[in-house]
């Protein structure tokens, strides 16, 4: 019906939490493109083969996709 291409890029760095210990901070962004299976071009619309309805294709852009820092110990 269609293909997709995606990429996720990220950066991971150390965070010094003092008494809580060290952890990492992960920051990423990602994109997913729905593409025509034959041409490889990005889709703007897609025709549902069961209903014949033409619908808008929404490409996926998630920025940022972050994971909160989780420390091994609490503040106390």
mmJSON file of the N, C-alpha and C atoms, coordinates in Angstrom:
{"data_MODEL":{"atom_site":{
"group_PDB":["ATOM","ATOM","ATOM","ATOM","ATOM","ATOM","ATOM","ATOM","ATOM","ATOM","ATOM","ATOM","ATOM","ATOM","ATOM","ATOM","ATOM","ATOM","ATOM","ATOM","ATOM","ATOM","ATOM","ATOM","ATOM","ATOM","ATOM","ATOM","ATOM","ATOM","ATOM","ATOM","ATOM","ATOM","ATOM","ATOM","ATOM","ATOM","ATOM","ATOM","ATOM","ATOM","ATOM","ATOM","ATOM","ATOM","ATOM","ATOM","ATOM","ATOM","ATOM","ATOM","ATOM","ATOM","ATOM","ATOM","ATOM","ATOM","ATOM","ATOM","ATOM","ATOM","ATOM","ATOM","ATOM","ATOM","ATOM","ATOM","ATOM","ATOM","ATOM","ATOM","ATOM","ATOM","ATOM","ATOM","ATOM","ATOM","ATOM","ATOM","ATOM","ATOM","ATOM","ATOM","ATOM","ATOM","ATOM","ATOM","ATOM","ATOM","ATOM","ATOM","ATOM","ATOM","ATOM","ATOM","ATOM","ATOM","ATOM","ATOM","ATOM","ATOM","ATOM","ATOM","ATOM","ATOM","ATOM","ATOM","ATOM","ATOM","ATOM","ATOM","ATOM","ATOM","ATOM","ATOM","ATOM","ATOM","ATOM","ATOM","ATOM","ATOM","ATOM","ATOM","ATOM","ATOM","ATOM","ATOM","ATOM","ATOM","ATOM","ATOM","ATOM","ATOM","ATOM","ATOM","ATOM","ATOM","ATOM","ATOM","ATOM","ATOM","ATOM","ATOM","ATOM","ATOM","ATOM","ATOM","ATOM","ATOM","ATOM","ATOM","ATOM","ATOM","ATOM","ATOM","ATOM","ATOM","ATOM","ATOM","ATOM","ATOM","ATOM","ATOM","ATOM","ATOM","ATOM","ATOM","ATOM","ATOM","ATOM","ATOM","ATOM","ATOM","ATOM","ATOM","ATOM","ATOM","ATOM","ATOM","ATOM","ATOM","ATOM","ATOM","ATOM","ATOM","ATOM","ATOM","ATOM","ATOM","ATOM","ATOM","ATOM","ATOM","ATOM","ATOM","ATOM","ATOM","ATOM","ATOM","ATOM","ATOM","ATOM","ATOM","ATOM","ATOM","ATOM","ATOM","ATOM","ATOM","ATOM","ATOM","ATOM","ATOM","ATOM","ATOM","ATOM","ATOM","ATOM","ATOM","ATOM","ATOM","ATOM","ATOM","ATOM","ATOM","ATOM","ATOM"],
"id":[1,2,3,4,5,6,7,8,9,10,11,12,13,14,15,16,17,18,19,20,21,22,23,24,25,26,27,28,29,30,31,32,33,34,35,36,37,38,39,40,41,42,43,44,45,46,47,48,49,50,51,52,53,54,55,56,57,58,59,60,61,62,63,64,65,66,67,68,69,70,71,72,73,74,75,76,77,78,79,80,81,82,83,84,85,86,87,88,89,90,91,92,93,94,95,96,97,98,99,100,101,102,103,104,105,106,107,108,109,110,111,112,113,114,115,116,117,118,119,120,121,122,123,124,125,126,127,128,129,130,131,132,133,134,135,136,137,138,139,140,141,142,143,144,145,146,147,148,149,150,151,152,153,154,155,156,157,158,159,160,161,162,163,164,165,166,167,168,169,170,171,172,173,174,175,176,177,178,179,180,181,182,183,184,185,186,187,188,189,190,191,192,193,194,195,196,197,198,199,200,201,202,203,204,205,206,207,208,209,210,211,212,213,214,215,216,217,218,219,220,221,222,223,224,225,226,227,228],
"type_symbol":["N","C","C","N","C","C","N","C","C","N","C","C","N","C","C","N","C","C","N","C","C","N","C","C","N","C","C","N","C","C","N","C","C","N","C","C","N","C","C","N","C","C","N","C","C","N","C","C","N","C","C","N","C","C","N","C","C","N","C","C","N","C","C","N","C","C","N","C","C","N","C","C","N","C","C","N","C","C","N","C","C","N","C","C","N","C","C","N","C","C","N","C","C","N","C","C","N","C","C","N","C","C","N","C","C","N","C","C","N","C","C","N","C","C","N","C","C","N","C","C","N","C","C","N","C","C","N","C","C","N","C","C","N","C","C","N","C","C","N","C","C","N","C","C","N","C","C","N","C","C","N","C","C","N","C","C","N","C","C","N","C","C","N","C","C","N","C","C","N","C","C","N","C","C","N","C","C","N","C","C","N","C","C","N","C","C","N","C","C","N","C","C","N","C","C","N","C","C","N","C","C","N","C","C","N","C","C","N","C","C","N","C","C","N","C","C","N","C","C","N","C","C","N","C","C","N","C","C"],
"label_atom_id":["N","CA","C","N","CA","C","N","CA","C","N","CA","C","N","CA","C","N","CA","C","N","CA","C","N","CA","C","N","CA","C","N","CA","C","N","CA","C","N","CA","C","N","CA","C","N","CA","C","N","CA","C","N","CA","C","N","CA","C","N","CA","C","N","CA","C","N","CA","C","N","CA","C","N","CA","C","N","CA","C","N","CA","C","N","CA","C","N","CA","C","N","CA","C","N","CA","C","N","CA","C","N","CA","C","N","CA","C","N","CA","C","N","CA","C","N","CA","C","N","CA","C","N","CA","C","N","CA","C","N","CA","C","N","CA","C","N","CA","C","N","CA","C","N","CA","C","N","CA","C","N","CA","C","N","CA","C","N","CA","C","N","CA","C","N","CA","C","N","CA","C","N","CA","C","N","CA","C","N","CA","C","N","CA","C","N","CA","C","N","CA","C","N","CA","C","N","CA","C","N","CA","C","N","CA","C","N","CA","C","N","CA","C","N","CA","C","N","CA","C","N","CA","C","N","CA","C","N","CA","C","N","CA","C","N","CA","C","N","CA","C","N","CA","C","N","CA","C","N","CA","C","N","CA","C","N","CA","C","N","CA","C","N","CA","C"],
"label_alt_id":[null,null,null,null,null,null,null,null,null,null,null,null,null,null,null,null,null,null,null,null,null,null,null,null,null,null,null,null,null,null,null,null,null,null,null,null,null,null,null,null,null,null,null,null,null,null,null,null,null,null,null,null,null,null,null,null,null,null,null,null,null,null,null,null,null,null,null,null,null,null,null,null,null,null,null,null,null,null,null,null,null,null,null,null,null,null,null,null,null,null,null,null,null,null,null,null,null,null,null,null,null,null,null,null,null,null,null,null,null,null,null,null,null,null,null,null,null,null,null,null,null,null,null,null,null,null,null,null,null,null,null,null,null,null,null,null,null,null,null,null,null,null,null,null,null,null,null,null,null,null,null,null,null,null,null,null,null,null,null,null,null,null,null,null,null,null,null,null,null,null,null,null,null,null,null,null,null,null,null,null,null,null,null,null,null,null,null,null,null,null,null,null,null,null,null,null,null,null,null,null,null,null,null,null,null,null,null,null,null,null,null,null,null,null,null,null,null,null,null,null,null,null,null,null,null,null,null,null],
"label_comp_id":["UNK","UNK","UNK","UNK","UNK","UNK","UNK","UNK","UNK","UNK","UNK","UNK","UNK","UNK","UNK","UNK","UNK","UNK","UNK","UNK","UNK","UNK","UNK","UNK","UNK","UNK","UNK","UNK","UNK","UNK","UNK","UNK","UNK","UNK","UNK","UNK","UNK","UNK","UNK","UNK","UNK","UNK","UNK","UNK","UNK","UNK","UNK","UNK","UNK","UNK","UNK","UNK","UNK","UNK","UNK","UNK","UNK","UNK","UNK","UNK","UNK","UNK","UNK","UNK","UNK","UNK","UNK","UNK","UNK","UNK","UNK","UNK","UNK","UNK","UNK","UNK","UNK","UNK","UNK","UNK","UNK","UNK","UNK","UNK","UNK","UNK","UNK","UNK","UNK","UNK","UNK","UNK","UNK","UNK","UNK","UNK","UNK","UNK","UNK","UNK","UNK","UNK","UNK","UNK","UNK","UNK","UNK","UNK","UNK","UNK","UNK","UNK","UNK","UNK","UNK","UNK","UNK","UNK","UNK","UNK","UNK","UNK","UNK","UNK","UNK","UNK","UNK","UNK","UNK","UNK","UNK","UNK","UNK","UNK","UNK","UNK","UNK","UNK","UNK","UNK","UNK","UNK","UNK","UNK","UNK","UNK","UNK","UNK","UNK","UNK","UNK","UNK","UNK","UNK","UNK","UNK","UNK","UNK","UNK","UNK","UNK","UNK","UNK","UNK","UNK","UNK","UNK","UNK","UNK","UNK","UNK","UNK","UNK","UNK","UNK","UNK","UNK","UNK","UNK","UNK","UNK","UNK","UNK","UNK","UNK","UNK","UNK","UNK","UNK","UNK","UNK","UNK","UNK","UNK","UNK","UNK","UNK","UNK","UNK","UNK","UNK","UNK","UNK","UNK","UNK","UNK","UNK","UNK","UNK","UNK","UNK","UNK","UNK","UNK","UNK","UNK","UNK","UNK","UNK","UNK","UNK","UNK","UNK","UNK","UNK","UNK","UNK","UNK"],
"label_asym_id":["A","A","A","A","A","A","A","A","A","A","A","A","A","A","A","A","A","A","A","A","A","A","A","A","A","A","A","A","A","A","A","A","A","A","A","A","A","A","A","A","A","A","A","A","A","A","A","A","A","A","A","A","A","A","A","A","A","A","A","A","A","A","A","A","A","A","A","A","A","A","A","A","A","A","A","A","A","A","A","A","A","A","A","A","A","A","A","A","A","A","A","A","A","A","A","A","A","A","A","A","A","A","A","A","A","A","A","A","A","A","A","A","A","A","A","A","A","A","A","A","A","A","A","A","A","A","A","A","A","A","A","A","A","A","A","A","A","A","A","A","A","A","A","A","A","A","A","A","A","A","A","A","A","A","A","A","A","A","A","A","A","A","A","A","A","A","A","A","A","A","A","A","A","A","A","A","A","A","A","A","A","A","A","A","A","A","A","A","A","A","A","A","A","A","A","A","A","A","A","A","A","A","A","A","A","A","A","A","A","A","A","A","A","A","A","A","A","A","A","A","A","A","A","A","A","A","A","A"],
"label_entity_id":["1","1","1","1","1","1","1","1","1","1","1","1","1","1","1","1","1","1","1","1","1","1","1","1","1","1","1","1","1","1","1","1","1","1","1","1","1","1","1","1","1","1","1","1","1","1","1","1","1","1","1","1","1","1","1","1","1","1","1","1","1","1","1","1","1","1","1","1","1","1","1","1","1","1","1","1","1","1","1","1","1","1","1","1","1","1","1","1","1","1","1","1","1","1","1","1","1","1","1","1","1","1","1","1","1","1","1","1","1","1","1","1","1","1","1","1","1","1","1","1","1","1","1","1","1","1","1","1","1","1","1","1","1","1","1","1","1","1","1","1","1","1","1","1","1","1","1","1","1","1","1","1","1","1","1","1","1","1","1","1","1","1","1","1","1","1","1","1","1","1","1","1","1","1","1","1","1","1","1","1","1","1","1","1","1","1","1","1","1","1","1","1","1","1","1","1","1","1","1","1","1","1","1","1","1","1","1","1","1","1","1","1","1","1","1","1","1","1","1","1","1","1","1","1","1","1","1","1"],
"label_seq_id":[1,1,1,2,2,2,3,3,3,4,4,4,5,5,5,6,6,6,7,7,7,8,8,8,9,9,9,10,10,10,11,11,11,12,12,12,13,13,13,14,14,14,15,15,15,16,16,16,17,17,17,18,18,18,19,19,19,20,20,20,21,21,21,22,22,22,23,23,23,24,24,24,25,25,25,26,26,26,27,27,27,28,28,28,29,29,29,30,30,30,31,31,31,32,32,32,33,33,33,34,34,34,35,35,35,36,36,36,37,37,37,38,38,38,39,39,39,40,40,40,41,41,41,42,42,42,43,43,43,44,44,44,45,45,45,46,46,46,47,47,47,48,48,48,49,49,49,50,50,50,51,51,51,52,52,52,53,53,53,54,54,54,55,55,55,56,56,56,57,57,57,58,58,58,59,59,59,60,60,60,61,61,61,62,62,62,63,63,63,64,64,64,65,65,65,66,66,66,67,67,67,68,68,68,69,69,69,70,70,70,71,71,71,72,72,72,73,73,73,74,74,74,75,75,75,76,76,76],
"pdbx_PDB_ins_code":[null,null,null,null,null,null,null,null,null,null,null,null,null,null,null,null,null,null,null,null,null,null,null,null,null,null,null,null,null,null,null,null,null,null,null,null,null,null,null,null,null,null,null,null,null,null,null,null,null,null,null,null,null,null,null,null,null,null,null,null,null,null,null,null,null,null,null,null,null,null,null,null,null,null,null,null,null,null,null,null,null,null,null,null,null,null,null,null,null,null,null,null,null,null,null,null,null,null,null,null,null,null,null,null,null,null,null,null,null,null,null,null,null,null,null,null,null,null,null,null,null,null,null,null,null,null,null,null,null,null,null,null,null,null,null,null,null,null,null,null,null,null,null,null,null,null,null,null,null,null,null,null,null,null,null,null,null,null,null,null,null,null,null,null,null,null,null,null,null,null,null,null,null,null,null,null,null,null,null,null,null,null,null,null,null,null,null,null,null,null,null,null,null,null,null,null,null,null,null,null,null,null,null,null,null,null,null,null,null,null,null,null,null,null,null,null,null,null,null,null,null,null,null,null,null,null,null,null],
"Cartn_x":[0.819,0.0,0.861,1.87,2.827,4.056,5.115,6.346,6.571,7.587,7.937,9.445,9.918,11.335,11.42,12.276,12.392,13.82,14.055,15.37,15.176,16.027,16.03,17.466,17.664,19.003,18.949,20.014,19.983,21.344,21.276,22.477,22.263,23.255,23.181,24.368,24.084,25.134,24.984,26.078,26.078,25.548,24.736,24.197,24.667,25.334,25.79,24.663,24.121,23.011,23.44,24.736,25.206,24.903,24.144,23.799,22.969,22.284,21.442,22.258,23.507,24.35,24.325,25.033,25.1,24.079,23.623,22.716,22.992,22.14,22.306,21.037,21.198,20.089,20.056,18.943,18.809,17.852,18.339,17.533,17.588,16.42,16.383,15.321,15.4,14.33,14.202,13.001,12.778,11.812,11.934,11.04,10.685,9.429,8.955,8.165,8.589,7.913,7.203,5.936,5.199,5.436,5.882,6.285,5.537,5.459,4.854,5.712,5.097,5.838,6.555,6.046,6.655,7.692,7.383,8.289,9.231,8.868,9.677,9.445,8.55,8.281,7.375,7.583,6.778,5.314,4.409,2.978,2.355,1.501,0.676,-0.74,-1.195,-2.502,-2.34,-3.325,-3.314,-4.747,-4.931,-6.263,-6.439,-7.401,-7.711,-8.251,-7.576,-7.993,-9.338,-9.798,-11.066,-12.258,-12.054,-13.184,-13.121,-11.923,-11.741,-11.586,-11.642,-11.529,-10.08,-9.891,-8.566,-8.416,-7.347,-7.129,-5.765,-5.65,-4.378,-3.431,-2.175,-1.148,-0.402,-0.351,0.382,1.719,2.799,4.138,4.412,5.291,5.558,6.858,6.78,7.957,7.832,8.636,8.624,9.912,9.771,10.945,10.524,11.09,12.038,11.316,12.027,11.566,12.554,12.23,13.194,12.822,13.849,13.682,14.142,13.287,13.705,14.834,15.689,16.802,16.236,16.734,16.333,17.584,17.599,18.775,18.648,19.8,19.761,19.333,19.435,19.054,18.184,17.345,16.532,17.363,16.781,17.515,17.933,17.247,17.587,18.543],
"Cartn_y":[-1.193,0.0,1.255,1.318,2.409,1.925,2.69,2.393,3.499,3.334,4.381,4.421,5.601,5.814,6.656,6.261,7.013,7.103,8.101,8.274,8.89,8.501,9.05,9.427,10.662,11.119,11.545,11.249,11.585,11.938,12.497,12.856,12.379,11.719,11.247,11.841,12.514,13.127,12.805,12.851,12.555,13.743,13.452,14.476,14.153,15.118,14.953,15.363,14.407,14.673,14.854,15.042,15.225,13.997,14.169,13.058,11.977,12.371,11.41,10.48,10.81,10.014,10.555,9.881,10.289,9.514,10.139,9.495,10.072,9.744,10.303,11.033,11.964,12.724,12.416,11.845,11.457,12.41,13.079,14.004,13.527,13.322,12.858,13.597,13.484,13.932,12.87,12.76,11.718,12.198,11.57,11.868,10.545,10.432,9.257,9.755,9.336,9.73,8.528,8.722,7.708,7.987,6.974,7.162,6.215,6.608,5.772,4.52,3.356,2.092,1.918,2.527,2.37,3.44,4.708,5.809,6.233,5.937,6.368,7.809,8.507,9.911,10.025,11.095,11.372,11.563,10.936,11.023,12.258,12.917,14.015,13.513,12.587,11.941,10.456,9.685,8.242,7.793,6.901,6.386,5.034,4.952,3.713,2.707,1.549,0.591,-0.08,-0.057,-0.704,0.233,1.519,2.459,3.394,3.505,4.439,5.883,6.118,7.477,7.961,9.198,9.812,10.635,10.365,11.035,11.712,12.735,13.436,12.559,12.541,11.798,12.776,12.468,13.306,12.65,13.297,12.795,13.022,12.22,12.264,13.02,14.054,14.797,14.968,14.231,14.302,14.968,16.162,16.877,17.735,17.61,16.558,15.322,14.219,12.981,12.734,13.232,13.207,12.185,11.665,10.773,11.542,11.708,12.463,11.753,12.539,11.974,11.206,9.996,9.162,8.838,9.34,9.161,7.881,7.245,5.98,6.159,7.367,7.611,8.857,8.944,10.156,11.248,12.417,13.563,13.366,12.508,12.267,11.115],
"Cartn_z":[0.0,0.0,0.0,0.892,0.908,1.659,1.584,2.315,3.329,4.133,5.095,5.281,5.578,5.874,7.129,8.05,9.29,9.771,10.591,11.206,12.587,13.5,14.85,15.163,15.591,15.968,17.426,18.155,19.565,20.13,21.316,22.078,23.511,24.05,25.429,26.188,27.288,28.083,29.552,30.28,31.718,32.505,33.519,34.407,35.822,36.474,37.849,38.782,39.508,40.417,41.862,42.098,43.476,44.322,45.418,46.314,45.621,44.552,43.836,42.933,42.706,41.822,40.409,39.538,38.131,37.307,36.263,35.326,33.942,32.993,31.656,31.247,30.343,29.778,28.288,27.831,26.439,25.733,24.691,23.896,22.45,21.848,20.474,19.675,18.374,17.483,16.397,15.851,14.86,13.787,12.622,11.508,10.837,10.424,9.698,8.495,7.304,6.074,5.478,5.122,4.381,2.91,2.186,0.797,-0.134,-1.405,-2.431,-2.607,-2.575,-2.662,-4.0,-5.054,-6.388,-6.689,-6.352,-6.726,-5.607,-4.351,-3.218,-2.821,-3.519,-3.204,-1.981,-1.226,-0.04,-0.428,0.331,0.034,0.659,-0.105,0.428,0.674,-0.188,-0.028,-0.293,0.134,-0.056,-0.29,-1.238,-1.522,-0.853,0.051,0.758,-0.258,-0.413,-1.442,-1.143,0.069,0.434,0.264,0.581,0.515,-0.686,-1.293,-2.4,-1.946,-0.638,-0.099,-0.165,-0.634,-0.644,0.633,1.374,2.656,2.677,3.501,3.682,4.491,4.098,4.825,5.719,6.997,7.953,8.258,7.845,8.145,9.632,10.201,11.636,11.905,12.722,13.162,14.668,15.391,16.855,17.325,17.842,18.344,19.517,20.628,20.985,21.521,21.495,22.118,23.254,24.422,25.521,26.585,27.199,28.333,29.56,30.566,31.747,32.491,33.127,33.9,35.099,35.293,36.429,37.237,38.45,39.29,40.109,40.448,41.193,42.659,43.198,44.598,44.664,45.726,45.893,46.569,46.755,47.294,48.742,49.472,50.88,51.017],
"occupancy":[1.0,1.0,1.0,1.0,1.0,1.0,1.0,1.0,1.0,1.0,1.0,1.0,1.0,1.0,1.0,1.0,1.0,1.0,1.0,1.0,1.0,1.0,1.0,1.0,1.0,1.0,1.0,1.0,1.0,1.0,1.0,1.0,1.0,1.0,1.0,1.0,1.0,1.0,1.0,1.0,1.0,1.0,1.0,1.0,1.0,1.0,1.0,1.0,1.0,1.0,1.0,1.0,1.0,1.0,1.0,1.0,1.0,1.0,1.0,1.0,1.0,1.0,1.0,1.0,1.0,1.0,1.0,1.0,1.0,1.0,1.0,1.0,1.0,1.0,1.0,1.0,1.0,1.0,1.0,1.0,1.0,1.0,1.0,1.0,1.0,1.0,1.0,1.0,1.0,1.0,1.0,1.0,1.0,1.0,1.0,1.0,1.0,1.0,1.0,1.0,1.0,1.0,1.0,1.0,1.0,1.0,1.0,1.0,1.0,1.0,1.0,1.0,1.0,1.0,1.0,1.0,1.0,1.0,1.0,1.0,1.0,1.0,1.0,1.0,1.0,1.0,1.0,1.0,1.0,1.0,1.0,1.0,1.0,1.0,1.0,1.0,1.0,1.0,1.0,1.0,1.0,1.0,1.0,1.0,1.0,1.0,1.0,1.0,1.0,1.0,1.0,1.0,1.0,1.0,1.0,1.0,1.0,1.0,1.0,1.0,1.0,1.0,1.0,1.0,1.0,1.0,1.0,1.0,1.0,1.0,1.0,1.0,1.0,1.0,1.0,1.0,1.0,1.0,1.0,1.0,1.0,1.0,1.0,1.0,1.0,1.0,1.0,1.0,1.0,1.0,1.0,1.0,1.0,1.0,1.0,1.0,1.0,1.0,1.0,1.0,1.0,1.0,1.0,1.0,1.0,1.0,1.0,1.0,1.0,1.0,1.0,1.0,1.0,1.0,1.0,1.0,1.0,1.0,1.0,1.0,1.0,1.0,1.0,1.0,1.0,1.0,1.0,1.0],
"B_iso_or_equiv":[0.0,0.0,0.0,0.0,0.0,0.0,0.0,0.0,0.0,0.0,0.0,0.0,0.0,0.0,0.0,0.0,0.0,0.0,0.0,0.0,0.0,0.0,0.0,0.0,0.0,0.0,0.0,0.0,0.0,0.0,0.0,0.0,0.0,0.0,0.0,0.0,0.0,0.0,0.0,0.0,0.0,0.0,0.0,0.0,0.0,0.0,0.0,0.0,0.0,0.0,0.0,0.0,0.0,0.0,0.0,0.0,0.0,0.0,0.0,0.0,0.0,0.0,0.0,0.0,0.0,0.0,0.0,0.0,0.0,0.0,0.0,0.0,0.0,0.0,0.0,0.0,0.0,0.0,0.0,0.0,0.0,0.0,0.0,0.0,0.0,0.0,0.0,0.0,0.0,0.0,0.0,0.0,0.0,0.0,0.0,0.0,0.0,0.0,0.0,0.0,0.0,0.0,0.0,0.0,0.0,0.0,0.0,0.0,0.0,0.0,0.0,0.0,0.0,0.0,0.0,0.0,0.0,0.0,0.0,0.0,0.0,0.0,0.0,0.0,0.0,0.0,0.0,0.0,0.0,0.0,0.0,0.0,0.0,0.0,0.0,0.0,0.0,0.0,0.0,0.0,0.0,0.0,0.0,0.0,0.0,0.0,0.0,0.0,0.0,0.0,0.0,0.0,0.0,0.0,0.0,0.0,0.0,0.0,0.0,0.0,0.0,0.0,0.0,0.0,0.0,0.0,0.0,0.0,0.0,0.0,0.0,0.0,0.0,0.0,0.0,0.0,0.0,0.0,0.0,0.0,0.0,0.0,0.0,0.0,0.0,0.0,0.0,0.0,0.0,0.0,0.0,0.0,0.0,0.0,0.0,0.0,0.0,0.0,0.0,0.0,0.0,0.0,0.0,0.0,0.0,0.0,0.0,0.0,0.0,0.0,0.0,0.0,0.0,0.0,0.0,0.0,0.0,0.0,0.0,0.0,0.0,0.0,0.0,0.0,0.0,0.0,0.0,0.0],
"pdbx_formal_charge":[null,null,null,null,null,null,null,null,null,null,null,null,null,null,null,null,null,null,null,null,null,null,null,null,null,null,null,null,null,null,null,null,null,null,null,null,null,null,null,null,null,null,null,null,null,null,null,null,null,null,null,null,null,null,null,null,null,null,null,null,null,null,null,null,null,null,null,null,null,null,null,null,null,null,null,null,null,null,null,null,null,null,null,null,null,null,null,null,null,null,null,null,null,null,null,null,null,null,null,null,null,null,null,null,null,null,null,null,null,null,null,null,null,null,null,null,null,null,null,null,null,null,null,null,null,null,null,null,null,null,null,null,null,null,null,null,null,null,null,null,null,null,null,null,null,null,null,null,null,null,null,null,null,null,null,null,null,null,null,null,null,null,null,null,null,null,null,null,null,null,null,null,null,null,null,null,null,null,null,null,null,null,null,null,null,null,null,null,null,null,null,null,null,null,null,null,null,null,null,null,null,null,null,null,null,null,null,null,null,null,null,null,null,null,null,null,null,null,null,null,null,null,null,null,null,null,null,null],
"auth_seq_id":[1,1,1,2,2,2,3,3,3,4,4,4,5,5,5,6,6,6,7,7,7,8,8,8,9,9,9,10,10,10,11,11,11,12,12,12,13,13,13,14,14,14,15,15,15,16,16,16,17,17,17,18,18,18,19,19,19,20,20,20,21,21,21,22,22,22,23,23,23,24,24,24,25,25,25,26,26,26,27,27,27,28,28,28,29,29,29,30,30,30,31,31,31,32,32,32,33,33,33,34,34,34,35,35,35,36,36,36,37,37,37,38,38,38,39,39,39,40,40,40,41,41,41,42,42,42,43,43,43,44,44,44,45,45,45,46,46,46,47,47,47,48,48,48,49,49,49,50,50,50,51,51,51,52,52,52,53,53,53,54,54,54,55,55,55,56,56,56,57,57,57,58,58,58,59,59,59,60,60,60,61,61,61,62,62,62,63,63,63,64,64,64,65,65,65,66,66,66,67,67,67,68,68,68,69,69,69,70,70,70,71,71,71,72,72,72,73,73,73,74,74,74,75,75,75,76,76,76],
"auth_comp_id":["UNK","UNK","UNK","UNK","UNK","UNK","UNK","UNK","UNK","UNK","UNK","UNK","UNK","UNK","UNK","UNK","UNK","UNK","UNK","UNK","UNK","UNK","UNK","UNK","UNK","UNK","UNK","UNK","UNK","UNK","UNK","UNK","UNK","UNK","UNK","UNK","UNK","UNK","UNK","UNK","UNK","UNK","UNK","UNK","UNK","UNK","UNK","UNK","UNK","UNK","UNK","UNK","UNK","UNK","UNK","UNK","UNK","UNK","UNK","UNK","UNK","UNK","UNK","UNK","UNK","UNK","UNK","UNK","UNK","UNK","UNK","UNK","UNK","UNK","UNK","UNK","UNK","UNK","UNK","UNK","UNK","UNK","UNK","UNK","UNK","UNK","UNK","UNK","UNK","UNK","UNK","UNK","UNK","UNK","UNK","UNK","UNK","UNK","UNK","UNK","UNK","UNK","UNK","UNK","UNK","UNK","UNK","UNK","UNK","UNK","UNK","UNK","UNK","UNK","UNK","UNK","UNK","UNK","UNK","UNK","UNK","UNK","UNK","UNK","UNK","UNK","UNK","UNK","UNK","UNK","UNK","UNK","UNK","UNK","UNK","UNK","UNK","UNK","UNK","UNK","UNK","UNK","UNK","UNK","UNK","UNK","UNK","UNK","UNK","UNK","UNK","UNK","UNK","UNK","UNK","UNK","UNK","UNK","UNK","UNK","UNK","UNK","UNK","UNK","UNK","UNK","UNK","UNK","UNK","UNK","UNK","UNK","UNK","UNK","UNK","UNK","UNK","UNK","UNK","UNK","UNK","UNK","UNK","UNK","UNK","UNK","UNK","UNK","UNK","UNK","UNK","UNK","UNK","UNK","UNK","UNK","UNK","UNK","UNK","UNK","UNK","UNK","UNK","UNK","UNK","UNK","UNK","UNK","UNK","UNK","UNK","UNK","UNK","UNK","UNK","UNK","UNK","UNK","UNK","UNK","UNK","UNK","UNK","UNK","UNK","UNK","UNK","UNK"],
"auth_asym_id":["A","A","A","A","A","A","A","A","A","A","A","A","A","A","A","A","A","A","A","A","A","A","A","A","A","A","A","A","A","A","A","A","A","A","A","A","A","A","A","A","A","A","A","A","A","A","A","A","A","A","A","A","A","A","A","A","A","A","A","A","A","A","A","A","A","A","A","A","A","A","A","A","A","A","A","A","A","A","A","A","A","A","A","A","A","A","A","A","A","A","A","A","A","A","A","A","A","A","A","A","A","A","A","A","A","A","A","A","A","A","A","A","A","A","A","A","A","A","A","A","A","A","A","A","A","A","A","A","A","A","A","A","A","A","A","A","A","A","A","A","A","A","A","A","A","A","A","A","A","A","A","A","A","A","A","A","A","A","A","A","A","A","A","A","A","A","A","A","A","A","A","A","A","A","A","A","A","A","A","A","A","A","A","A","A","A","A","A","A","A","A","A","A","A","A","A","A","A","A","A","A","A","A","A","A","A","A","A","A","A","A","A","A","A","A","A","A","A","A","A","A","A","A","A","A","A","A","A"],
"auth_atom_id":["N","CA","C","N","CA","C","N","CA","C","N","CA","C","N","CA","C","N","CA","C","N","CA","C","N","CA","C","N","CA","C","N","CA","C","N","CA","C","N","CA","C","N","CA","C","N","CA","C","N","CA","C","N","CA","C","N","CA","C","N","CA","C","N","CA","C","N","CA","C","N","CA","C","N","CA","C","N","CA","C","N","CA","C","N","CA","C","N","CA","C","N","CA","C","N","CA","C","N","CA","C","N","CA","C","N","CA","C","N","CA","C","N","CA","C","N","CA","C","N","CA","C","N","CA","C","N","CA","C","N","CA","C","N","CA","C","N","CA","C","N","CA","C","N","CA","C","N","CA","C","N","CA","C","N","CA","C","N","CA","C","N","CA","C","N","CA","C","N","CA","C","N","CA","C","N","CA","C","N","CA","C","N","CA","C","N","CA","C","N","CA","C","N","CA","C","N","CA","C","N","CA","C","N","CA","C","N","CA","C","N","CA","C","N","CA","C","N","CA","C","N","CA","C","N","CA","C","N","CA","C","N","CA","C","N","CA","C","N","CA","C","N","CA","C","N","CA","C","N","CA","C","N","CA","C","N","CA","C","N","CA","C","N","CA","C"],
"pdbx_PDB_model_num":[1,1,1,1,1,1,1,1,1,1,1,1,1,1,1,1,1,1,1,1,1,1,1,1,1,1,1,1,1,1,1,1,1,1,1,1,1,1,1,1,1,1,1,1,1,1,1,1,1,1,1,1,1,1,1,1,1,1,1,1,1,1,1,1,1,1,1,1,1,1,1,1,1,1,1,1,1,1,1,1,1,1,1,1,1,1,1,1,1,1,1,1,1,1,1,1,1,1,1,1,1,1,1,1,1,1,1,1,1,1,1,1,1,1,1,1,1,1,1,1,1,1,1,1,1,1,1,1,1,1,1,1,1,1,1,1,1,1,1,1,1,1,1,1,1,1,1,1,1,1,1,1,1,1,1,1,1,1,1,1,1,1,1,1,1,1,1,1,1,1,1,1,1,1,1,1,1,1,1,1,1,1,1,1,1,1,1,1,1,1,1,1,1,1,1,1,1,1,1,1,1,1,1,1,1,1,1,1,1,1,1,1,1,1,1,1,1,1,1,1,1,1,1,1,1,1,1,1]
}}}
